[in-house]
Amino acid sequence: MKEGIHPKYDYVVFKDASADFTFRVRSTMTSKDKITWEDGKEYPLVTLDTSSCLLYTSPSPRDLSTS
């Protein structure tokens, strides 16, 4: 791979604000917010609100939080 043209790919913690659920994965996404993970290391924290999203499967959306 050519140096300097690819984004940094490293561990990031994503937090679902609705469910208060966090998980650590590798990603090119980053954030100024930080969190100390279970391993004692500090990682960028990306907060999302995915649990309260609507699922569009037909002309009328279905709310997953009430299913």
N, C-alpha and C positions, 0 to 999 in steps of 0.2 A: 504494500500500500504506500501511496505517496504521502510523505510527511507534511503536516500542517494544513491539510485540506478537509480532514474529517473532524466532526465535533467530538469532544471528550465523552467517553462512554464509561461511566462509573456507577457505584451504588448510590441510590437515592431512596428515601423513605416517602411513601405516599400515605396520606391519612385521609380516610373517608370521614368528613366532619359529621355527617348524619348518624353513622353507626359507631363512631369512635373506634374505628378499626384501622390499624396501621400494618403495612407490609413493606419489606425492603426488596428492591429489584435493581438490576442494572438498567440504566437509561441514559439518554443524551440530555434529558431535561434537568434543569438545575433551579436553585432557589437561593435567595439571600437568607431565608429562615433556616435554622439548624435544629437538629434533635439528637440527643444521645440515645443510641440504640442499645439493645440488650447485650451486645458484645462490648459495651463501654466506649465505642468509637462514635464520633460525631459525623452526621451525614446531613446533606441538604434535605429539607422537608417541603414537600409539595402537598398542599391541602386541596382536596376535591370534595364535591358533594354528589357522589354517584348513587347512593342508596335512595335518594328521593327523586331520581330522574324518572321520566315517563318512557315506557316502551312503546314504540310505534311499530305495530305489526299489521295494521289495517287502516282504513280511513279514519277510524276513531282511536285515539291513544288510550292505553290501559295503564293505570297507576299501579306499579308493582308493590308499593308500600301498603296497599289495602288488600292485596291478593292473599 
